[in-house]
Amino acid sequence: MKKDRDGHSTLSRRDFVRSSAVGLGGLGAALASLDPKQLEAAEPPRRWDKTAAVVVVGAGAAGLPAAISAAENGASVMLIEQQPDIGGHAIQSGGAMALGGGSKNQKKWGIEDSPEKWYHDLINWHDYRFSDREIVWAFANESAATLDWLVEKGVTLRDTQPGNPDGGPPTVPRSQGPVLAGWDGNAGGISPTGSPGTALMRPLEATARKMGVQILLEHSLTDVFRQTTKGGRVVGIRATTKGKTVTIQARRGVIVATGGHTSNVIFRRAFDPRLTEEYQVVGEPYSLQTGDGELAAFRSDAALWGAANQTLETRARTHVMEKPVLIGNQYGYLRPGTRPTNDLLKSPIFSRIRATGLPVKDFQDVIHVNMAGVRFVNEEATGWSWWNACMAPNAKTPPGANGGGPIWAIFDADAAKREEWVCAPPFVDLDGWFFSANTIEELAAKVMCKYQKEPLPADALKAAVERYNAFVDAGKDGDFGKTTPKYKIHAPPFYAAWSTPCAHDCLSGVRINGRAQVIDWAGQIIPGLYAAGESTGGFNQHGLAKCLVFGRIAGREAARSVVRT
Ligand SMILES: Cc1cc2nc3c(=O)[nH]c(=O)nc-3n(C[C@H](O)[C@H](O)[C@H](O)COP(=O)(O)OP(=O)(O)OC[C@H]3O[C@@H](n4cnc5c(N)ncnc54)[C@H](O)[C@@H]3O)c2cc1C
């Protein structure tokens, strides 16, 4: 598959035809009749470059547990990872793991829980109830054992009372985080961002290596091979590394754990046509979620599953999109340097992100305008209320784009002082993500970037600022109900900072069963193919927990699978 300049995968017509045709039933058959040759799955090589019993693809929240679990069940394991380092989104995460059902840690805090109670809560809570019961039960049943197992594998939990994951399901506390102290020395590696997820992923990396898992960095999955192009057991993969192709035989199983498709604009637009190229993606550029694993699995006849979960707009806790936590840089959801332990400029990620961004303490200090220069939202809003407003088409939305386009935070010198922002590099990125000028009109004329193709209309921006200043005088936001607008935007210089919503979770993907086996379009198990984490569909839960649990299940099941030749 081709990549664009940012390393994002792009679907060629051939990819599209192959994946849709294999994956979309009647439409697929119609496309197949056009050019059946294009639809064939990759042909396995006569000789393999490498071999292992279990091949895991992706070294994130699902992949590392999968590799460890396969190794402890007696398999030789090869783990390939696209990036120069392990960790994926997980290493940058807050590390909060929603693992309940009666873990040792819950018992230690006197919390009574059981798989049944956890299951019951999951299937009755918000959007979570739109999940496959088989998968939810497997999760609830193996959740506590997975947390205990993670501790056994080197993860140290915080010595604090567990909380409620994302505010619920609320009956008993089930969210616990790993400790950050000690991750740099003992666990054998540094953090890309200083995030608590490091304390989860570095110990798992150390354990995997100790157990003999071979980790091949900078290896990118391109194809999954079945015995023949017509089907049969999955027997290996093809990957690319530094311009070369390598084939790896998987004698027992392949586990797809590549983390979802948020970085693939065409793939994500299949779920929500508003998700055009300007939207940020959490976790980038440390790791990309290009959908490579799903697309390779689709070409091997895997079914797409849980599609509605990606687009449900019931305002629940599923983090489909998020407000950036930083403004004025391209990657507003990475938090580099926010912890004193992390020396940002030496961080392996800094050359990729170019600027740290400005954390917003108080949204009274900015107004948000869209690419038409129009204010459109209560800036203090969070979650769905904020990003859904951002994504509403406006006067400048081009035909076929459907979304709200770039969003800019506008503020003045007084706001910068209140927030203690330094409006210069390395905090902001002057190459298209942050602008300043002495008048609002001059500022409007400057605001252009690869996603803002025309400058902000000066009249509209001026009108937006004047109207907001009038609301400050009146003590009331007559348009969007911001609580008593406090500060006028009147002291030069004036600033515009990139503040576009971030795509967060993948809640749809490859169909699996409760044993993490991949299911095809006929509802049959594809022998030898497993998947876990955000590459899978069917479980509408946010975050790490389902990835860790199904990673562990997939590794165990792949290692124990019986191969008939
Ligand atoms: C900033 C941030 C904070 C978060 N905080 C929390 C939190 O506190 N609690 C919580 O529950 N969740 C949190 N999450 C979400 C959580 O991190 C993800 O749900 C989880 O990491 C997904 O796991 P995964 O294994 O599916 O994907 P990842 O962890 O992203 O791992 C996928 C891996 O596959 C690799 N890969 C991709 N394509 C290929 C390919 N073609 N070949 C080889 N390798 C490939 C990627 O480089 C990556 O390393 C957070 C996420 C972010 C970004």
The ligand as a Gaussian input file, in Angstrom:
#p B3LYP/6-31G(d) Opt

LIG

0 1
 C       -2.338000       9.964000      24.739000
 C       -3.193000       8.745000      24.957000
 C       -3.694000       8.491000      26.232000
 C       -4.441000       7.334000      26.456000
 N       -4.811000       7.039000      27.738000
 C       -5.474000       5.889000      28.002000
 C       -5.767000       5.498000      29.342000
 O       -5.366000       6.143000      30.318000
 N       -6.486000       4.369000      29.540000
 C       -6.894000       3.590000      28.503000
 O       -7.556000       2.583000      28.750000
 N       -6.571000       3.891000      27.213000
 C       -5.859000       5.017000      26.944000
 N       -5.514000       5.322000      25.656000
 C       -5.894000       4.393000      24.572000
 C       -4.941000       3.183000      24.512000
 O       -3.616000       3.636000      24.510000
 C       -5.246000       2.379000      23.243000
 O       -6.604000       1.979000      23.295000
 C       -4.377000       1.126000      23.142000
 O       -3.001000       1.453000      23.206000
 C       -4.651000       0.394000      21.828000
 O       -3.860000      -0.760000      21.830000
 P       -3.498000      -1.488000      20.469000
 O       -2.560000      -2.589000      20.794000
 O       -4.731000      -1.812000      19.751000
 O       -2.732000      -0.350000      19.629000
 P       -1.334000       0.322000      19.961000
 O       -1.066000       0.353000      21.420000
 O       -1.312000       1.621000      19.236000
 O       -0.291000      -0.672000      19.262000
 C       -0.331000      -0.927000      17.879000
 C        1.095000      -1.112000      17.373000
 O        1.054000      -1.641000      16.039000
 C        2.071000      -1.010000      15.277000
 N        1.751000      -1.140000      13.848000
 C        0.806000      -0.473000      13.143000
 N        0.803000      -0.872000      11.860000
 C        1.768000      -1.809000      11.758000
 C        2.259000      -2.594000      10.662000
 N        1.760000      -2.484000       9.427000
 N        3.273000      -3.471000      10.897000
 C        3.814000      -3.597000      12.143000
 N        3.392000      -2.871000      13.208000
 C        2.379000      -1.989000      13.010000
 C        2.039000       0.416000      15.776000
 O        3.239000       1.104000      15.435000
 C        1.869000       0.199000      17.284000
 O        3.105000       0.082000      17.937000
 C       -4.744000       6.458000      25.394000
 C       -4.251000       6.726000      24.104000
 C       -3.475000       7.857000      23.887000
 C       -2.897000       8.093000      22.513000

